[in-house]
């Protein structure tokens, strides 16, 4: 799989000293988070019982993830999108990471805006207010204006690129150790980590995100009720991205509008994965909003990938096979997606996949992509069938999207329509 648009700016290369210092900081913050969570659990137990203890732990973990930095917080975002799997207490606590993370201070915002204007002189004509529209792990979005037009201005947090680069260097080092300890199981992990690191790091380059945004908008332009806010390309740079302002995002809408939006969003997700091969991999509740009477607004295309035509066709056949309960075809497709799989284990893997599909199919239950996908990953580990990253990423994206859609309409199923 290829990244949609390679970063057009030089990416930071942390020194060994910076990486070692970052490792030490992560250790201290992690230890502090454990202690804080234990204290919060003890404090919440007397008045709230087990639920109060869980709430205290969840809140402490959410704070700790933000202190650990954008890479850890990104993982928390993905987990927090699965309210149906982790429950309301953890989902509410981790939900702050979607668009309510710790905002930039006034000093940080001033530095970010100055750097953006140095890079894009045309921003001098843009009024950027201190009104915060959303606060993510990589950047914050502020209300602005270009003449009489209202805009949303996304500024990258100062230093976030160097911080993430150090985190990802540590992640790659851990993957390298896995290869040394287990050359059979470690190599696929290292390959996946390499790809994940590249995709995550690309989120710090708003020039690449602007191109992703343009492609996403073009691909979804003809879908009714699905909006990707218009982009101001002349005002975008590596640390700033400007789009049309959409008022009212995050406002409560009636259940009927949520259900309409869930169906529209499902069509958009299926269009991305099975028709265009261009996938927004980060459709958590901070990037997918319901607007008005059921319109869907998609934001933040920084975490997007393009899959090959072969993989797109394989995914399409895979889900069509799920829909009719054809587990053997599912098993064959997954096995063929793993370049280093042992051909002698094909038969037993396909039989295991057939049982897995049968267990998750049939009438009377709601198909859950997360449970089904996690089961596939477990079977792949058991039989040494490690798929290429371009096959894994869309499946992971579907899990995230499903969690968000389920918050709008609990009975929605990703494979609807096959």
C-alpha positions in Angstrom: 0.0 0.0 0.0 1.2 3.5 -0.8 0.7 6.6 1.2 -1.7 9.0 -0.7 0.7 11.8 -0.8 4.3 11.7 0.4 5.2 14.5 2.8 6.6 17.5 0.9 8.6 18.8 3.9 11.6 17.4 5.6 10.6 15.2 8.5 12.6 15.6 11.8 15.2 13.0 12.6 15.6 12.8 16.4 19.1 12.3 17.8 19.9 9.4 20.0 20.0 11.8 23.0 16.5 13.1 22.1 15.2 9.5 21.8 16.7 8.4 25.1 15.3 11.5 26.8 11.9 10.7 25.4 12.1 7.1 26.6 12.9 8.3 30.1 10.0 10.8 30.0 7.6 8.1 28.8 8.7 5.8 31.6 8.2 8.5 34.3 4.8 9.6 32.8 3.7 6.0 32.5 4.6 5.3 36.1 2.9 8.4 37.3 -0.3 7.5 35.4 -0.4 4.1 37.1 -0.1 5.7 40.5 -2.7 8.4 39.7 -5.1 5.8 38.4 -4.7 3.7 41.6 -5.4 6.7 43.8 -8.4 7.7 41.6 -9.8 4.2 41.9 -9.5 4.2 45.6 -11.1 7.7 45.8 -14.0 6.7 43.6 -14.8 3.4 45.3 -16.5 4.7 48.5 -19.0 7.0 46.9 -19.5 5.3 43.5 -18.7 1.6 44.0 -17.1 -0.3 41.2 -18.4 2.1 38.6 -16.9 5.0 40.5 -13.5 3.3 40.7 -13.6 2.5 36.9 -14.5 6.1 36.2 -11.6 7.4 38.2 -9.2 5.0 36.4 -10.5 5.8 33.0 -10.3 9.6 33.6 -6.7 9.2 34.9 -5.7 7.1 31.9 -7.2 9.7 29.5 -5.1 12.4 31.2 -2.0 10.2 31.2 -2.3 9.5 27.5 -2.3 13.2 26.7 0.7 13.7 28.9 2.4 10.8 27.1 2.0 12.7 23.9 0.2 12.5 20.5 1.3 9.0 19.6 -0.2 7.4 22.7 -3.2 9.7 22.6 -3.8 8.5 19.0 -4.1 5.0 20.2 -6.5 6.2 22.9 -8.6 7.9 20.2 -9.0 4.6 18.3 -9.9 2.6 21.4 -12.3 5.3 22.6 -14.3 5.1 19.3 -15.5 1.6 20.3 -18.2 2.5 22.9 -20.0 -0.7 22.0 -17.0 -2.7 23.0 -15.4 -0.8 26.0 -18.6 0.6 27.6 -19.8 4.1 28.3 -17.4 4.9 31.2 -14.2 4.3 29.2 -15.7 5.7 26.0 -16.7 9.0 27.8 -13.3 9.3 29.4 -11.3 8.6 26.2 -13.7 10.6 24.1 -11.9 13.8 25.1 -9.1 12.7 22.9 -11.2 13.0 19.7 -11.6 16.7 19.7 -11.4 17.9 23.3 -7.8 17.2 24.1 -5.7 19.7 26.1 -5.8 22.8 23.9 -2.7 24.9 23.1 -1.9 27.6 25.5 -2.1 31.2 24.2 1.7 31.2 23.9 1.8 28.0 22.0 -1.0 29.2 19.7 1.0 32.4 19.0 4.1 30.4 18.1 2.1 28.1 15.8 0.4 31.0 14.1 3.6 32.9 13.6 5.3 29.9 12.0 2.3 29.3 9.8 2.3 32.9 8.6 6.1 32.7 8.0 5.5 29.7 5.7 2.2 31.0 4.1 2.4 34.8 3.8 -1.2 35.0 2.5 -2.3 34.0 6.0 -1.6 37.6 7.0 -5.0 38.5 5.4 -6.8 35.8 7.5 -8.2 36.8 10.9 -7.6 33.9 13.3 -9.5 34.2 16.6 -8.9 32.5 19.9 -12.3 30.7 19.6 -11.4 27.0 19.8 -13.5 24.7 17.5 -11.7 21.5 18.2 -8.5 20.3 19.9 -6.9 17.1 18.6 -3.6 15.4 19.5 -1.6 16.9 16.6 -3.3 20.3 16.1 -6.0 22.6 17.2 -8.8 24.2 15.1 -9.8 27.9 15.5 -12.5 30.1 14.1 -11.2 32.5 11.5 -12.4 34.8 8.7 -11.3 35.6 5.2 -13.1 38.8 4.4 -16.7 38.1 5.0 -16.3 34.3 4.8 -15.9 32.3 8.0 -13.2 29.6 8.0 -11.7 27.0 10.2 -8.0 27.3 10.7 -6.1 24.2 11.9 -2.7 24.9 13.4 -0.1 22.2 14.2 1.1 22.1 17.8 4.7 23.4 18.1 7.2 20.6 18.3 4.7 17.8 17.8 6.5 16.5 14.8 9.8 16.0 16.7 7.9 14.4 19.6 6.1 11.9 17.3 9.3 11.2 15.4 11.0 10.2 18.7 8.1 8.0 19.7 8.1 6.2 16.3 11.8 5.7 16.5 11.3 3.9 19.8 8.4 1.9 18.3 10.6 0.8 15.4 13.4 -0.2 17.8 10.9 -2.4 19.7 9.9 -4.0 16.4 13.5 -4.7 15.5 14.0 -6.5 18.9 10.9 -8.6 18.0 12.6 -9.6 14.8 15.7 -10.6 16.6 13.8 -12.7 19.1 11.4 -14.2 16.7 12.3 -14.0 13.0 9.2 -15.7 11.9 6.6 -13.7 13.9 8.7 -10.6 14.3 9.2 -9.7 10.7 5.5 -9.1 9.8 5.2 -7.0 13.0 8.3 -4.9 12.0 6.9 -4.4 8.4 3.5 -3.3 9.9 5.2 -1.0 12.3 7.2 0.6 9.5 4.0 1.3 7.6 2.0 2.5 10.6 4.9 4.9 11.5 4.9 6.4 8.1 1.2 6.9 8.0 1.1 8.4 11.5 4.0 10.7 10.8 2.3 11.9 7.7 -0.4 13.5 9.9 2.0 16.2 11.0 2.3 17.3 7.3 -0.7 19.4 6.5 0.3 19.8 2.8 -0.2 16.0 2.5 -3.4 16.3 4.4 -4.7 19.0 2.1 -4.1 16.7 -0.9 -5.9 13.9 1.0 -8.8 16.3 1.7 -9.0 17.2 -1.9 -9.2 13.6 -3.1 -11.7 12.6 -0.4 -14.0 15.5 -1.3 -13.8 14.7 -5.1 -14.5 11.0 -4.4 -17.6 11.6 -2.2 -18.9 14.7 -4.0 -21.8 12.8 -5.6 -23.0 11.0 -2.4 -26.1 12.8 -1.1 -26.0 14.1 2.4 -22.2 13.7 2.8 -20.1 16.8 3.1 -16.3 17.4 3.1 -15.8 21.2 3.9 -14.3 23.2 1.0 -10.6 23.7 1.2 -8.6 26.9 0.8 -5.5 25.5 -0.9 -3.6 28.8 -1.2 -3.8 29.2 2.6 -2.5 25.7 3.5 1.1 24.8 4.4 2.9 22.1 6.3 1.7 23.4 9.6 -1.6 25.0 8.7 -4.8 23.9 7.0 -7.8 26.2 6.2 -11.3 25.0 5.3 -14.8 26.4 5.2 -16.4 26.8 8.6 -19.4 24.5 9.3 -21.5 25.9 12.1 -23.3 23.7 14.6 -21.0 20.7 14.6 -21.4 18.7 17.8 -24.9 20.0 18.5 -27.5 17.4 19.6 -29.7 16.0 16.8 -32.7 13.8 17.1 -32.4 10.0 16.8 -34.1 10.0 13.4 -31.4 12.3 12.1 -28.7 10.1 13.6 -30.1 7.0 11.9 -30.3 8.8 8.5 -26.7 10.0 9.0 -25.5 6.5 9.9 -26.8 5.1 6.7 -25.3 7.9 4.7 -21.9 7.5 6.4 -22.0 3.8 5.8 -22.4 4.4 2.1 -19.4 6.8 2.3 -17.3 4.2 4.1 -18.2 1.5 1.6 -17.4 3.8 -1.3 -14.0 4.6 0.1 -13.0 1.0 0.8 -14.7 -1.1 -1.9 -15.0 1.4 -4.8 -12.4 4.1 -4.6 -9.6 2.3 -2.7 -9.0 5.6 -0.8 -9.6 5.1 2.9 -10.1 7.6 5.7 -8.7 5.5 8.5 -9.6 7.8 11.4 -13.4 8.2 11.4 -13.8 8.5 15.2 -16.5 10.7 16.6 -14.2 13.8 16.4 -13.9 13.4 12.6 -17.5 12.3 11.7 -20.3 14.6 12.6 -24.1 14.7 12.1 -25.3 18.1 11.0 -28.8 19.4 10.7 -31.4 16.8 9.7 -29.0 14.0 9.0 -26.2 15.3 6.8 -22.7 13.8 7.5 -19.6 16.0 7.8 -16.2 14.3 7.4 -13.1 16.1 8.7 -9.4 15.5 9.2 -8.1 13.4 6.2 -4.5 13.3 7.6 -4.8 9.6 8.4 -5.7 8.2 4.9 -4.3 5.5 2.7 -4.7 4.3 -0.9 -4.9 0.6 -1.4 -4.0 -1.2 -4.6 -6.7 -2.3 -7.1 -5.9 -5.9 -6.3 -6.4 -5.4 -2.6 -9.6 -3.4 -3.2 -11.0 -6.3 -5.2 -9.9 -8.8 -2.6 -11.7 -6.8 0.2 -14.8 -6.6 -1.9 -14.9 -10.4 -2.5 -14.0 -11.0 1.2 -17.1 -9.1 2.4 -19.4 -10.5 -0.2 -18.3 -14.0 1.0 -19.0 -13.0 4.6 -22.5 -11.9 3.6 -23.4 -15.3 2.2 -21.5 -17.3 4.9 -18.8 -18.5 2.5 -16.1 -19.0 5.1 -13.8 -21.0 2.8 -13.5 -18.2 0.3 -12.8 -15.8 3.2 -10.0 -18.0 4.4 -8.5 -18.3 0.9 -8.5 -14.6 0.5 -6.9 -13.9 3.8 -4.3 -16.6 3.3 -3.4 -15.2 -0.2 -2.9 -11.8 1.4 0.0 -13.1 3.5 3.1 -13.3 1.3 5.2 -15.5 3.7 2.5 -17.9 4.8 3.4 -21.6 5.0 1.4 -23.3 2.1 1.3 -26.5 4.1 -1.0 -24.8 6.6 -3.5 -23.4 4.1 -6.0 -26.2 4.6 -6.2 -26.0 8.4 -6.3 -22.1 8.3 -9.1 -22.1 5.7 -11.1 -24.6 7.9 -10.6 -22.4 11.0 -11.8 -19.4 9.1 -14.8 -21.3 7.9 -15.7 -22.1 11.5 -15.1 -18.4 12.5 -17.4 -17.1 9.7 -20.1 -19.6 10.7 -19.9 -18.5 14.3 -20.4 -14.9 13.4 -23.1 -15.3 10.8 -26.7 -16.4 10.7 -29.8 -14.7 12.0 -30.6 -13.3 15.4 -27.5 -11.4 16.1 -25.7 -8.2 15.0 -22.5 -8.7 13.1 -19.7 -6.8 14.9 -16.7 -6.0 12.8 -14.4 -5.6 15.9 -15.2 -9.0 17.3 -15.0 -10.6 13.9 -11.8 -8.8 12.9 -10.1 -9.5 16.3 -10.9 -13.2 15.7 -9.3 -13.1 12.3 -6.1 -11.5 13.8 -6.0 -14.2 16.4 -6.3 -17.0 13.8 -3.6 -15.3 11.7 -1.2 -15.3 14.7 -2.0 -18.9 15.5 -1.3 -20.1 12.0 1.5 -17.7 11.0 -0.7 -16.1 8.3 0.5 -12.4 8.4 -1.3 -10.2 5.9 0.3 -7.3 4.1 -0.3 -4.0 5.7 -2.5 -2.8 2.8 -5.0 -5.6 3.7 -4.9 -5.0 7.4 -5.3 -1.2 7.4 -8.7 -1.1 5.7 -10.0 -3.7 8.1 -8.8 -1.7 11.1 -10.4 1.4 9.5 -13.7 -0.4 9.3 -13.5 -1.3 12.9 -13.0 2.4 13.9 -15.8 3.5 11.6 -18.2 0.9 12.8 -17.8 2.1 16.4 -18.7 5.6 15.4 -21.6 4.5 13.3 -22.9 2.3 16.1 -23.0 5.3 18.4 -25.5 6.8 15.9 -27.5 3.7 15.1 -26.7 0.6 17.2 -27.9 -1.9 14.7 -25.9 -0.7 11.7 -23.7 -3.4 10.2 -20.6 -2.8 7.9 -21.5 -5.6 5.6 -25.1 -4.3 4.9 -25.8 -4.2 1.2 -23.5 -7.0 0.1 
